[in-house]
């Protein structure tokens, strides 16, 4: 993560009439603020930030159009007249925070706001609250409201275990006569996942995010309904006070903790602008380490005297700023749903969306996992959908935003035909959520992904054979299946577009029938194919795409039997006794060799010169040593210190094999997901562990990522 990332605002001030555009933006900002605080948010936080940024930019460029009623001067909208709660004024006004979105803006604020000591603390995505204690007794709890007036939610606040009815003083910090304590009510990501799972089981509507669930809970008419939600509190400030003087924000937090109030464990004192930047970078890379959701890091001047000298604007303190990280969730419009076919025939639906900036990049596609899951979520064409892209996880569709439906949305009917070859799709088993294409040998979708897979670094390592080139070899008719790969000639490749360029006029004059010639990529492929004929036996086994037989099992089989011929002749019982193989893998290997066209691949590769036997032991040892590996090609320290959880069904590993592969490399194979988990490997039918990992921000790997992790280590996938 770098704090010099590009600005993620999407607005523009190019309207021909600044006054008209200003009024449009004012109306939009007010509308969405009202929906955010007192209803259901209609746009994402990032979209609102973009609107507000555009308004602020327009006002800076055209101050003549600004009136005193601009929302840029307001903390938040006043409580609605229809509110069931009475309105009460705060003793001291509650303010909001100004935001910065990149390193340049942060540096500008630091230069304008020099201090000997800063505090950095996580920006909690929850609901603001103001607690008034008089002589140590909770007298009033208010929402922030418009900063001057809030709603009285005292009865609801009393249901929180984190909010004591009485404060308890110490010798250093006696209880003051009066104090307003500001904080944030939230729901932890773990509690939120549990709560939504319970609501789903009960057939109730799911909450969109923890912030909405927490804010809605605090505004329940019946305090018993508030008490049903797992609400927590973190205190982050003090307002009006009598009988209590303190010199710094940090010391104020010590007082809050001494009185029995919860404060953030993630707050840190730093003593330079450089340290502030380091904290921003750190939390940009560890934003899922916190128990609660956070969308930024708040930087405050620590000294209260310096805070007083710096002062405030009409809506925010000048002595504090929030660095906002790129959003991980966003709303966008669903344009279409398409089906992708993997190398095992699995049909995976994915959403085609209006491009959206989320988690540091613009995405236009997101997975829907399988037709069963997509149907359960109730996605319709034309829906506004919520997507999530946490860290490096492939974007996924969380679900539709039902409140934004207009009635024009259409139900999507999943085709039962493979989009690549037209074969009828069907589950392998009756209770299987996945659909598969049974045209295993000739389906272009499966074939080109198998070609890309066997060209990967875990198999033949043919870097000149990428996904697009693999598809070209198939669509041009050069390859019917992978059996002919090692027999390819220059003349074969001249029939493709990926590996050729147009001949020159002089070349066509010499040979009018020759319109295309081999390019650099084509020449490289011929060279790489020749090199690949001599890879280790275990890599050949991986390249065959035998289900469940990943690198660990392939290495064990190659070491034990020494040749493809011996493996083919071995019984299931014999193979299953090998450490790292097991019954499931052994049966899969045996079944694979019963298919005639599978055997044809092996025979064709052998005839083309691909080595089907392991070299002599001395040569094997030397080869392993040159690769920095030991034993059967395993670096015993590659995953040292890492905790990895495997869930779901993998193509090339059973649960035992995956565990052994992790432990053989020095890693810990854990059974449950926690904040200490470094990676979750998610196969088919991944369930609650995947949900929890996503909520905690644990990096999630598919099987390809897992194999890359095992082969190359964490730096290549993190």
N, C-alpha and C positions, 0 to 999 in steps of 0.2 A: 504494500500500500504506500502510495506517495501522496504527500499533501500538496503536490504541485499538479494534481489531476485537473483535467479540463472542467470548466464550469458546466453544470448540468441543467441550467435553466433553458426553457424552451420558448420563452416569450419573445416578443419583438415590439419595438416602438416605431414601426414604419407606417402607422396609420396616417393618412393624409390630413386628418383633422385631430390634433392632439386633445382638444377639449372633449370631442365625442368619444375618442378612445379612452380617455381618462374616466369618463362617466360609466362607460361599459365595464371597465376594470373594477371601479369602485363597487358597482352593483354585483359583479361576480364574486369579488372578495367577501363582501358582506354576506351574500347568500351562502357561500360555502363555509364561512366561519359559523354562521348560525346553525347550519346542518351538522357541523363537526361537534360543536359544544352541546347542542340541545336536541339533536336528532340522530340521523344516520349519515355519515360522511358519503358524499356522492362522487368525490374524486380522491385520488391518493394524496398523501402528504407532499410528495414530490411535485405533483401537478399544482397544488395550492402554493407551494413555495415559488414555483415558476410564475404564477399569476401575480403574487405579491412582489416578486423581484421586478417584473415588468412594470408594475404600477410605480414602484420606487424609482426605477430608472426614468420613466416618463416624467415623474414629478421633478427629478433632478434636472432634466433637460428643458422642461417647460414649467417653471414655477408659477407662471401667470395663470395656469388653469387650476391650481390647487386651491381648495377651500379649507376652512378650519375643521370641516367634518370628515376629512379624509380618513379612511380606516388605517392608514399608515401611522396615524397618531394615537390609535386606540389599542388598548391592551387586548380586549376581547369584547364580544357583544354582551349587552346587558341581559339579565335573565328575562325570558319572555313573560308577557302579562298573563299567559295561561299557566304559568308554573304553579304547581301545587304547594310550593314551599314559600315561606315568607322571606322577604328581602331584608337583609341586615347589612349595614355599612361596616367595613373593616376599620379597625382602629388606625392602621397605617396601610396606605394603598399597596396592593399587590401588583407587581409589574410582570411583563413578559420578558422575552430575551430576543435580541437581534441575532441573526444567523450569518455565518460565512460558509462558503461552499468549496473553496479551494485554497491552496497554499498562499497565493498572492493576497487574497483578501484577509487571511489570518495574519500574515506578516504585516499588512497595513494596520490592523487593529493593535498588534503588539507594539508597533512603533508609536502609535498614538497613545498607548496605555502602558508606559514603562512602570515596572514595579520591582521591588526587591524580592517579593515572594508571591507566587500564584498558587491557586488550588486548581487541580483538574479533577473533574468528577463526571460520571456518566450521566447523559441526558436520558432520564427514565421516560419511557413511552407509557404514561398513565394519566391519571386525573388529578389536577391540583386541588389541594385542600389547605384551609387555614384553621388552626386550632387555637382557641383562646383559653388560657388557664389563668384563673384568678386565685391567688393564695394557694397555688398548687392543685386546684380542682378544675377539671374540664367544665367550662361553662358554655362554650359555643363552638360549633364546627360549621364552617362556611365553604362553599365552592368559591372559586376565584371570581366568577361573574365577570363584570367589566373592569375589574381591578379596584373599583371603589365600593361596589355593592355586590354581595354574593348571596347565595341561597342557603337558608338554614337547614343543614342536613345532620344536625347533632344526633338525632335518634339513630340514624344509619351508621354514623361514625362510631358510636358506642359498641356496635357489634364486632368491630375489629379487635382482635387480640393485641395488635401492635399499638393501639391507642389506649393508654392507661387513663383511668378516671382520676387518679391522683399521681402527682409527681413526687418523687422522693429525692431530697437534696443530700449533698455531702458537705464536708467541711470546706472544701475548695469551691464548690458550686452550690450554695444554698438556694432553695426554691425562691424565685422572685415573687413580688407582690402581684405582678401582672406580666404576661408574656404571650405574644402571638407567635405561633410556630408554624412555619410553612413546610409542606411536604408533598409527596406524590403517592397516591394510592394506585397499586398495580397488582397484576396477577403474574406469577412466575410462568415461564414457558412450560415447565413440567406440569404445573397444576392446570394450565390452560389446556394442554393436550389431554389430560385425564378428564377434565370437565367436558370438553367437546366429545370425547369418546362416550361418556355417560349419556350425553344429550342425544347422540346419534343412536345409541342402543334403545333409548326411550322414544325415538321417532320425533324428537324436538329439533327445531331449527338451530343450526350451528352458529356460533359467534364468528365474526369475520376475523377478529384479532383480539389479543389480550387488552389493548387499550379501550376498545369499544365495550368489552365485557366489564371492565373495571368502572368506567365512567357511567355506564348504564346502571350498574349495581348501586352506586352512590346516590342516584336520583330515583330510587324505587320509593313508591308511596308507603309501602309496608316494609318496616325494618327487618321482618322475618325473611323476606325475599333477599335482602342484602346479605343477611347472615349465611345464606346458602352458598354464596360464592367465596372462593378461597382468596380473599383480599389481603394484601400486605401494605405496609407503609414504610417509606424512607423519608426522613426529614432532611431538608437542605437549606433552611434559612430561618431567620428570626425577624419579626416585624416590630410592632410597638412593644415596649418593655418598660417596666418600672421596678426599681430595686435590683437591677442587674446591669452591670457594665462589663464590657469585654473589648479587648483590643484587636482581635482578629477573627476572621471567619473560621479558621481552624480551631481556635479556642472555643468558639461558640458551639461547634460540633461536639467538642469534648464535654461541654456543659449539657447539651441535649442527651448525650449518651449517659452521663452521670444521673440525670433525672429519670432515666428509664425509657427513653425514646430511641427508636432504631435510626441509625445513620448508615450511610453507604460504606461498605468495606472496600470500595474501589477508589475512594478519594485519595489524592496524593498531593503533598506540598512539593513544589519545584521552585528553583531559584534563578531561572533565566529563561529567555525566550526560546533558546535552543532546546532546553528541557521540555518546554511546552510542546514544541514541534515533535519531539521524540515520543511524548505521550499520545499525541494525536495519531502518529504513525503506528504506535504499538496497538492502540485500541482499534484502529482500522483493520488490523490483521487478527485481532482477538475479540471482535465484537460479540462473538457467541460464547465467550467464557463466562459472561455474567449470567446470573440466575434469571434476570428479567430482560425484556426486550429494550434495546436502546438504539437510537438513531443518530447519536452524536456525542461529542465530548464538550462539556461546559468548562470554560476557563474563567476563573474569578480572581481579581486582585484580592489578596488575603487580608491586608491591613484595612480596618474599618475607617481609620482616619483618611487613608488614601481613597477609599470608596467615597467618603463624604466629599472630598476635594474634587473628585472626578464628576460626581453628580449623576443625573439621569436625564433622559429625554422624556417626552410625554408618555411613552409606553414602555421604555426599557432602561435598565441601568447602563451607564457608559463603562462601568468597571467590570462588566461580564459579557461574554459572547459564547455562542454555541457553534461549534464546528459540526456541520451536518455531513454525514457520510452518504454516499450514493444509496438510494433506496433499494431494498431487496424485494419488496412487494409493490405491485403496481396494477392499476386497472387499464384494460385496453379492450378493443373490440375484436370479437372473433369473426374472422372472414370465412374460414372454411375448416373442414376436418379432412385430413388425408391419412392414408395408411402406408407405413413403411414396412418392408419385409427384410428380416435379418437373415444371417447365414444358416440358422437352424430352421428357418421357415416361419418364425414367430411374426405375427402381424401386429404392429404397434401403431395405434392411432395417435396422431399429433395435431395440435392446433396450429393453424396459419392465422396470424394476428396482424393487426395494424402495428407497425414497429413501435417499440416502447423502450425507453432508457430505464434500465433497472440493474442494480448491483454492478455499476461501473461499465456497462456495455449496452448497446441497443440490440434487442432480440425481436424476432418476428415469428419464431416457432417455439412451441412448448409441448412436452409430452403429456399424453392422456393415459399412458401406461397400457391399458387394454380395453376392449369394448365393454367389458363388464364394469370396470371402474368408471369409465366415461359415462355409461348409462346411469350408474348410481349417483353421480354428481349432477345429473340432470342438465347437462350442457345443451344449449340450443344454438343453431346458426344465427348470427346477428347479436348474440348476447354480449353484454359487457361482462368481462370475466376478470377475476383476480388471479394474477400469476405471481410466482415466487421464484427467485433465483438466488439462493443463499450460497455465497462463496463461489466455488467452482462447480456446483451442482447444475446439471442440465435443467433449464427452466421447466417448471411444471405448472399445470393449471390447477389452482386450488378449488375453483368452483365459480358459478355464475353470481353476479350481483343482481339478485332478483328484483330489488327495489327500482332498478333502472330499466326494467323491461317495458317496452312500449306496446307489446301485443303483436308486433310484426315479426318476432323471432320464430324460427321454424325448427321443428324437431329433426334431428339428423338420423337418417336410417343407414345403418352400417351395411355396406355391400358384403355379400357372401362370396364374392369372387376376388381372387388375388389381383391386385392392380398391376402386377408385373407380367403375369402369364395367363390370367383368366381362369385358373384352376379353382375349384370350389374350396373355400376355407372352412375349417372345422376344428373344434377342440380335439386334442389328442385323446383326452379322456372325457367322460361325461361331465365331471365336476370341475374341469379345467377352465379357469377364467380366460386363458389365452386362446386365440385362434391361430392356426398354422396352415401354411400352404404345403400340401403333401407332394408337390412336384419338385422333390428335393434336387434331382440331378440337373434339370434344365431350366428351372425358374431363374430368369435373369437377375432378379433381386437377390436371391440366395447365392447364386454363382458369383456375382461380382463382389459380394461381401466376403465370401469364402476366399476369393483371390486376394482381396485386400488383407484379409486375416493372415493367410499363409505368407504374405510378403512382409509381415510385421517383424519387429525386432526380436520377438519371442520365438519366431519360427525361422524362415529362410533369410530374413533381413534383406529384402530386395527393395531398396529405397526408390528405385525407378518405376515401381509398380504401385501407383496410388489408386485411390477409389475411382476417379474419373477415367484414368487410363484402363483400369480393369473393366469398366463398363464398356469402353470403346472396343476392347478386344472381343467382347461378347456381341455387341450390337453390329459390329462389322463382319461377324461370321468367322473371324479368325480362330476363335476357341469355342468349341461346343461345350466343353467342361474343362476342369483343371488338369485332366490327364495329358493334354497336349502342350502344357506350358513349357516343358523343358525341350521340346522338339521344335520350338518356334525358330524361324529363320528370318533373315533380313527381308526376304521377299514376302514373308507372311506379314511382317510389321508394316510394309509399304502399303498394305491395304487399309491401314488405320489412319486416323487423323491425329491422334495423340503422339505418335512416334514418327511423323513425317512432316515435311515441308514441301512447298511447290518447287519443281525443278526450274532452273533458269532457261532462258531462251536458247542459249547455246547447248544446254543439255537436251532440250526437246528437239533441237535440230539434228543432233547426233542420233537420238532415239525417240522418234515421235510418239511411240507407245508408252513412254515412261514420263508420266505427268507429275509424279511425286517421288521424293527420295527420303531416305532415312535421316532423321534429325539427330541431335545430340542425345536426346532422351532415349531414342531407339537404340543408338549405339551403346549407351550405358546399360540398357536393359539386357542386351545380348551378353555384355561382359558380366553383369551381375548374375544372370542365370547360370553362367558357367561356374562362377565362384560358389553359388549356392548349392551346386551338386556335391560339395565336399563338406557341408555342415555336419555337426554331430548328429548321431542317430536320434537322440531325443527330440531335436528340433524338427526332424522329418515327421516324427510321430505327432507332434503338436500341429504341424502343417496339415495333417490329414483331417483335422476338425472332427475327431472322434469325440462324441459327447462325453463329458465328465473327465476326459483324459487330458488334463492340463499339464503344465511343465513339470510339476512335482511327480505325478504319476508317470509321465513320459520318461523322466530321468531314471526312475526306479525300474521301469520295464526295460529300458535300454541297458542299464547296468546289469540286470539279472540275466536277460536272455541274449543280449549281444547282437541280435539281428531281427529284422521284420519277419523273416521266415520262421524263426523260432517262436516269436510272439504269436504269429498266426496259428501255429501248431499247438500252442499251449492250451490247457483246459482252464475253465473258469476257476476251478478249485486251486490250480497251481498258481494262477496269477493273483488270486485274492489273498494268498498267504504272504505276498510280498509287502513289506512295510512301505506304506505310502500309496497302496493301490486299493485293496478292499474289494468287497463283493460287487458293489454297484459299478465301480469302474471296470472291474474284470468282466462283468457281464456285458457292459457297453462295448468294450473292445472286441469281445468274442462276437457279439451281434454285428458289429461293423464289418467284420471280415466275411460274413455270410452273404453280403450284397455283392452281386457280380460286378457292378460298375465301380464299386469301391476297390475291388481287387484289380480291376483294369487300371485304375489310377496308379497303384503301386507298381504294377508290371510295366506301365508306360514310363514312369519316372525311372525305374531301374534300367530299362532299355536305353533311356536317354543318358544314363551315366550317373544318376543320383545315387549316392552311397547309401546302401540299405543295411550295412553292418557297422558295428562299433569298431574303431581302430584297436590296435594292440594296446594293452594296459598302459605301457609306458607312454605311448602317444596320447592316450586319453588323459593321463595325468598332466602331461605337458600342455595339452590344449586347455584343460581346466585351469591350470595355473596361469596361463596367458590371459584368461578371461577374468582373473582375480577371484576365482571361485574355488571351492574345496569339495571333497566328497564327490557327489554326483552333480556338481555344478552349483552348489549352494554356498553363498557367503553368510557365514553364521553370525555376522554382526550387522548385516544390512538393515534390519529393522529393530535393532537394539534400542530399548527405551520406549518403544511405541506400543500402544494398546489398540488392538483391532478387533472389531466385532463383525461377524459374518451372519447374514440373515437371508432368508429366501432360498430358492433353488438355483444353483449354478450349473452351467452346461458341463464344465470340465472338472468340477470338484464336488465330492460329497462333503459333508460337514467335517468328517474326520480328516480327509485329505487337505481341506482348507486350513484346518487348525494346525496340522503338522507342517504345512508349508510356511505358516507364520512363525511357528516356534523354531523350525529349522534355521530361520534367519534371525533368531534372537528376539523376536517380538512376543508379545503376550496376546493370546487369543482369548478374549473375554466373552462372557455370555450375555452381558447387559450393557446398555448404552448409558453413559454418564458424561459429565463435563470433561472427565479425564480421558475419554475416548478420542484417539487421534484420527481413526478412519472407521467408517462403516462400509462394508462391502454388501451391496444390495443386489440379490438375484431376483428371479421371478417369484411372485407372490410374497414379496417383502411386506411385512405388516407393521405392527406398532413400533418396532424398533426403528424402522425408517422414519415414521412420523416423529418419534422422539428425537432422532438424530437431526432431522431437518429443523425442528423447533429449537434445538440447542446449538445449531450451526455447526455440527460435526461434519467434516468433509465426507461426502458420499461417493463411492466408486462403483461403477458397474464392473462386470467381469473383466472387460478389457483393461480397465484401470487397475484392477487388482493384479492382473498378470504383469502389467507394467511396474507396479509397486514391487512385486516379488522379484522381477528381473533387474530393476534399475534403482530401486530405493525411493524414499519419500520425496526427495527434492524434485523428481520428475513429474509428480502428480499433485503436489500441494500448491 
